[in-house]
Amino acid sequence: MRLVAGVLLLVFAATLIKYVIADRFFSEEILMGGYRNGKPLVKSFWQYLRTETWTNALVLCAALAYVLFFAWLEEDKRRKQLALQKQDAEFAILKMQLNAHFLMNSLNSIYSLALVRSPQVVDAAHTLSQILEYMTEQPPVAGYRTRLSDELRYLEDFIAMQRLRTGCSDCVRLRVSGDPAAFGIAPLLLVPFVENAFKHGVANRPEQPVEISVDCLAEGMAFRVHNFKTRKRKDQTGGIGLVNVRKRLDLVYPGQYVLDIRETEHEYSTHLQIHWENGHAMHSGGR
């Protein structure tokens, strides 16, 4: 209602201004534009208002539409910026939860080595420092991509820690095909699946290894983890990692990933496919 009243007021004011100008400078051409009964036709303000109202209203409506259109563009830009800020905030919270969960499990592993006075505790602490350095380097921004090769190096450090903890170097097998340095990936996505295999699977039998494969293709990446299950639950904290990574995948790769998790009585397998959003695009940063 206020908008309609404002438009009517603008139409009236514009018509009044035009009438004053016409009366002062263009009286014969505009206000005396014809004759009736042999006398010149002189338009009063109210006559002029009736004849010019539609023209003025049309011009003002066009101007109003122009202003509203650009106001909508600005509002849409602001909404998108807020959505990105919200996404980054959610991503930062998920990253913090993942880091805390991983750090707790890693410290438990080092503590176990320290209890038996294993000389490998020094190597484990060094490897953990490399892992934490990589984790802290990754900005909490949903659109950030690191080199896949750096992410796999981080994964190898994690596997090295697990080998030190279990004392079994043949209990995990990692295979990588393609050129991971040519692609970019959202950081800290892969380790939770491997961590889950170590938490709830057999990790000290070479005949039943944890098998990990990464295939780097032009259209995307295929990541697989397979492990044999143990009857004893190793970690009572459970579930945080995979729930977290599902949420992060929804944030950073909406509609671009397929996650297939299969479980039988004795085996557990995860298959993650990610389709690159920008082909060979990769971030210039990294270790």
N, C-alpha and C positions, 0 to 999 in steps of 0.2 A: 504493500500500500504506500509506503514511504517512497519507494522507487517510482511508482506511477505519479505521485504528487510532484516529485522532483522533476520528472520529465515534462509534465504539464507546465510547471513553473519555468523551465528552461525554454520551452516552446513559446510561451507568452513573452518572456524577456527578449528572446531573439527576434520575435515579430515586432515588438515595440522598438527595438534598436533599428531594425530595418525600416520601419515606418518613419522614424525621426530623420534618418538619413535621406530617405526618398522625399519627404516633405521639404527638406532643406536644399537638396541638390538636384533631385530628379523628379520634381513635381509634375511637370508636363508629360514626361515619358511614362511615369508609373501611376501616379494618382489621377492624372487626366488622360487616361489611355483610350478614351472613346467619347461618343456623344449620344445623348438621349433627348429626343424632342428638340433637336437643334441646340442643345446646351451641353457644354462639356461635362463629362462624368467625373465628379470629384469623389474619390473614395474616402470615407471616414476611417478612423483607426479600426473600428469594429468590423467594417466591411473588408478592410485590408486583412484583418486577422482571420476572417472566415476564408478568404481566398488563398491565404498563404500558410494556413495551419498545416495542411497535409504535406506541403513541400518541406516546411521546417521540421515537422515530425519525422519525415523520412530521413532527412539529413542527420537529425539528432539520434535517431535509432541506429543509423549506420555507424555514427561515431561511438555510440554506446556499445554496439556489438564489437567494434574494433578494440575498445578499452577492455571489455569483458574477456575477449579472446586472449589478449596478452596477459591479463590478470590470471586467467586459467592456466596459461603456459607457465607463469611464475609459480603458481600454486602446485602444479603438477611437478615442476622441478624440485620444489621444496619437499613434496611428499616422497619423491624418489630418493632425495638426499637423506631424509629421515629413515626411510626403509633400509638404505645402505648402512647408516649408523647403527640401526637396531640389529641388522645382520652381523655387523662387525662385533657389536657388544655380545651377542649370543655366541659368536664364534670364539671370542676371547674367554668367555666363561667355560665353554666346553674344552678349550685348550688347557685352561688352568686345571680343570678337573682331571683331564687325561694326564697332565704332567705330574700332579700330586699322586695319582694312582700308580703311575709307572715308577716314580721315585720311591714310594713306599715298598713296592715289590723288589726293586733293585737293592735297596738298603737291607732288606731282609736276606737277600741272597749273599751280600757281602758279609753280613753278620754271621750267617751260617758258616762261611769260609773262615771267618775270624775265630769262631768257637773251636774249630778243630786245628787252629794254628796253621792253616794252609798257606804256603808261600805264594799261592796264586792270588791272595787277597790284594796284593799290591797291583797286579795286572788288572784285577777287577775294578779297583778304585780308579786306575788310570783310564780304563775304558769307560767307566761311568762318567768321568769328567768330560770326555770327548762327547758322550751322548748329551749331557746337560748343556754343553757349549752349543751344540747344534740346535737343541730344543729352544734355548733362549734367543738364538739368532732369528728365529722365525717370527715375523710380526703377526699380531692377532688381527689380521685383515682377511676377510673371506675370499677376496679376489686375488690374493697373493699366490704365486706359483714358484716353486723351487725346482731345480733340476732333478729329474728322476734319478740320475746317477748319484746325487747327494743323498737323496732319500734312501736309496739302496745301501749306501755306505753306512748310514745311520742304522739301517736294519741289520747289516753285517756286524756292527758293534754290539747291538743288542744280542744277536746270536752268539757272539764271542763270550759275552757275559754268562749266557746260559750254559755254554760249554764248560766254562770255568766252574760254574756252580755244580754241574752234574758230573764233571770229570769224564765226559764221554764226547769225544770230538766227532764220532761217526753217527751220533744220534740225531743229527739234523742235517738235511741236505738242501742246498740252495742252488737253483738253476736259473740263469738269466739269459734270455735271447733277445736279439735286436740291439739297438743303440740307445741306451737310457739317457745318454747325455744330450740327445736331440729333442727331448720332450720335457715339458714342465708338468708338475703335479702339485696339488695342495699338500703341504707338508704334514707329517705325523699321522697319515692315514693308514699305513700298512702294518705298523708294529702291533697295534691292538689285536689283530687276528693271530699273529705269531705268538704274542704273549698269552692269548687264550689257549693256544695249543700246548704251551708249556705248563700252564696252570692246571689244566684239566686232562692232559694227555700223558702218555708214556714218554719219558724224556731221557731214559738211561738204558735203553736197549737198542743196540745197533741193528738188530733184526726187525725192529718196529720203529723206524725213524720218523721224525717230523719232516715231511717233504714240502718244500716251498718252491714255486716256480713263478717267474715273471716273464711274460712275453710282450715285448714292445713292438707295436705295429703302427703303420702310418695312420690308421683310423682310431687307434686307442690302445689300451693296455689290458691284458688279462693276467690276473693275480690269483694264484691258487695256494691253499694251505690244506694239508691232510695230516691227520694224526690218529693214532690208536688211543682209545680211551682207557683211563685207569679207573678202577672201582673206587679208589680213595679220593675224596675231594681235597685238593691241595690248598685252595685259597678260599677262606670263608667270606672274603669281601665281595667276591664274584659279581660279574655282570656289568660293572661300570664301564669297562672298556668297549664292549660291543654295542651297548646302548648308546654310548657317547659317539662312537664312530658312525653309527647310523644317522644320528642327528646331524653330524658334521657333513656327511655325504649329501643329505637333503639340502643343506645350506650351500655347499660349494659346487655340487654337480646335480642340480635339480633336473630330472628328466634325462640325464646323461650317463646314468650308471645302472647296472643290474647286479644285485647281490643275492647269491644263491647259497644258502647254508643247509647242508644235509647232515643228518645224524642217524646212525644206526646203534645197535646195542654195543658194538665194539669199535666203531670208527666215527670220525667227525671230519667233515670237509667244508671248506669255504671257497667259493668262486666269486671273485669280484671283477666285473668288466667296467671300464671307464672309457667313454668316448671323448676324445680330445675336442674341446670347444673351438680351438684355433689351430688345428692341424699340428704343425711342428713348432708352435710358439713355446718359448721357454723363457724363464726369468733370467736376467743377467747376473743375479746374485748367486750365493752358494758358498760352500766351503772350498 
